[in-house]
Amino acid sequence: MHARNLIEDIEWSAEDGTRTEIDFLCRCVEAAISAGATTINIPDTVGYATPGEYRALFETVRAKVPDSDKAVFSVHCHDDLGLAVANTLAGIEGGARQVECTINGIGERAGNAAMEEVVMALRVRRDALPYHTNIDSTMLTRASKLVSAVTSFPVQYNKAIVGRNAFAHESGIHQDGMLKNAGTYEIMTPESVGVNKTSLIMGKHSGRHAFKEKLKELGYELGDNALEEAFVRFKDLADRKKTVYDEDLAALVDDEIAHAHDLIKLVALTVIAGTNGPQTAALTIDVDGQRKTHQATGNGPVDATFNAIHALVPHKAVLELFQVHAVTQGTDAQAEVSVRLAEDGKSVTAKGADPDTLVASAKAYIASLNKLMVKRAKARPAAMTG
């Protein structure tokens, strides 16, 4: 009641609502509404429910609880059994009018219901699901890429709606059908979720104005200094790659933005590798304005590079993830590397991009260390006051 006197919308949420005894859940919901709750969230906290069960749960609670029409019911589904989106849609059919979800389906354990999948399911299947949202679906791909860049979690290629292969047709019969009529195998257009066909117009002869306009087209608005730094990197990339794709520019700018204020920065890396070991990495980094250089060996060029970083920036972090994928096709494609480090119960993930896979690996590892240092700095005052 106290909160209701201060705030217009109060949400009450049941922990593990789908496995709660139904009569007890109804009594709790009734008490919450009586106390002033205006939104009632019934989550599938551990991703255990099936769509039929989840729909019936909302229908039952709304039928049994007095004054249930005075509150908006909300769904919150986890994806432990891969049913988060299906359960979300079932909850809507059961009377829920608020959806709690995440972009790219990120979240603890197996993640949460993916917003982009819910939005497009409601849009494409209006015949079966006569509901709507006010979300601009053409921004879904851009939002997906932004979240991927910020969290350093790559989107799987076969991810629905926003995955790289979501609109790719490899089967011969599919390709034939697409050429005759795109609607044959395409239930939605790439443009409807903000996917534009890759453009090859950018090259080493492109000027600043064309570069700036291309970034605007991709959804990036950079300040003068950031734009100049990104342009310099673009020219360097254009000299090293035959063709520069939109994905290359996105990776370049995301990398520039993510690491602009890093305390530790990569300056130079030289690696000697081959069948006759040991592999050697000579690394130079900038640590808060101070140059440091070290040469290390390792079981392979990546191991040697990481050993050199460890020698220059001693730490106890454990490498939990090292993942490499190509930004575009071709042997000269940029490599995008994800690195996850864990230290004292804290886990951070960061990405690095470069046409040289080893340089991208070094950037990603250093970026993770920078994130760890930020976490240390934030935790230190709390430790001191304790």
Rosetta blueprint (number, residue, H / E / L):
1 M L
2 H L
3 A L
4 R L
5 N L
6 L L
7 I L
8 E L
9 D L
10 I L
11 E E
12 W E
13 S E
14 A L
15 E L
16 D L
17 G H
18 T H
19 R H
20 T L
21 E L
22 I H
23 D H
24 F H
25 L H
26 C H
27 R H
28 C H
29 V H
30 E H
31 A H
32 A H
33 I H
34 S H
35 A L
36 G L
37 A L
38 T L
39 T E
40 I E
41 N E
42 I E
43 P E
44 D E
45 T L
46 V L
47 G L
48 Y L
49 A L
50 T L
51 P H
52 G H
53 E H
54 Y H
55 R H
56 A H
57 L H
58 F H
59 E H
60 T H
61 V H
62 R H
63 A H
64 K H
65 V L
66 P L
67 D L
68 S H
69 D H
70 K H
71 A L
72 V E
73 F E
74 S E
75 V E
76 H E
77 C E
78 H E
79 D L
80 D L
81 L L
82 G L
83 L L
84 A H
85 V H
86 A H
87 N H
88 T H
89 L H
90 A H
91 G H
92 I H
93 E H
94 G L
95 G L
96 A L
97 R L
98 Q E
99 V E
100 E E
101 C L
102 T E
103 I H
104 N H
105 G H
106 I L
107 G L
108 E L
109 R L
110 A L
111 G L
112 N E
113 A L
114 A E
115 M H
116 E H
117 E H
118 V H
119 V H
120 M H
121 A H
122 L H
123 R H
124 V H
125 R L
126 R L
127 D L
128 A L
129 L L
130 P L
131 Y L
132 H L
133 T L
134 N L
135 I L
136 D L
137 S H
138 T H
139 M H
140 L H
141 T H
142 R H
143 A H
144 S H
145 K H
146 L H
147 V H
148 S H
149 A H
150 V H
151 T H
152 S L
153 F L
154 P L
155 V L
156 Q L
157 Y L
158 N L
159 K L
160 A L
161 I L
162 V L
163 G L
164 R L
165 N L
166 A L
167 F L
168 A L
169 H L
170 E L
171 S L
172 G H
173 I H
174 H H
175 Q H
176 D H
177 G H
178 M H
179 L H
180 K H
181 N L
182 A H
183 G H
184 T H
185 Y L
186 E L
187 I L
188 M L
189 T L
190 P H
191 E H
192 S H
193 V H
194 G L
195 V L
196 N L
197 K L
198 T L
199 S L
200 L L
201 I L
202 M L
203 G L
204 K L
205 H L
206 S L
207 G L
208 R H
209 H H
210 A H
211 F H
212 K H
213 E H
214 K H
215 L H
216 K H
217 E H
218 L H
219 G L
220 Y L
221 E L
222 L L
223 G L
224 D H
225 N H
226 A H
227 L H
228 E H
229 E H
230 A H
231 F H
232 V H
233 R H
234 F H
235 K H
236 D H
237 L H
238 A H
239 D H
240 R H
241 K L
242 K L
243 T L
244 V L
245 Y L
246 D H
247 E H
248 D H
249 L H
250 A H
251 A H
252 L H
253 V H
254 D H
255 D H
256 E H
257 I H
258 A H
259 H H
260 A L
261 H L
262 D L
263 L L
264 I E
265 K E
266 L E
267 V E
268 A E
269 L E
270 T E
271 V E
272 I E
273 A L
274 G L
275 T L
276 N L
277 G L
278 P L
279 Q E
280 T E
281 A E
282 A E
283 L E
284 T E
285 I E
286 D E
287 V E
288 D L
289 G L
290 Q E
291 R E
292 K E
293 T E
294 H E
295 Q E
296 A E
297 T E
298 G E
299 N L
300 G L
301 P H
302 V H
303 D H
304 A H
305 T H
306 F H
307 N H
308 A H
309 I H
310 H H
311 A H
312 L H
313 V L
314 P L
315 H L
316 K L
317 A L
318 V E
319 L E
320 E E
321 L E
322 F E
323 Q E
324 V E
325 H E
326 A E
327 V L
328 T L
329 Q L
330 G L
331 T L
332 D L
333 A L
334 Q L
335 A E
336 E E
337 V E
338 S E
339 V E
340 R E
341 L E
342 A E
343 E E
344 D L
345 G L
346 K E
347 S E
348 V E
349 T E
350 A E
351 K E
352 G E
353 A E
354 D E
355 P L
356 D L
357 T H
358 L H
359 V H
360 A H
361 S H
362 A H
363 K H
364 A H
365 Y H
366 I H
367 A H
368 S H
369 L H
370 N H
371 K H
372 L H
373 M H
374 V H
375 K H
376 R H
377 A H
378 K H
379 A H
380 R H
381 P H
382 A H
383 A H
384 M H
385 T H
386 G L
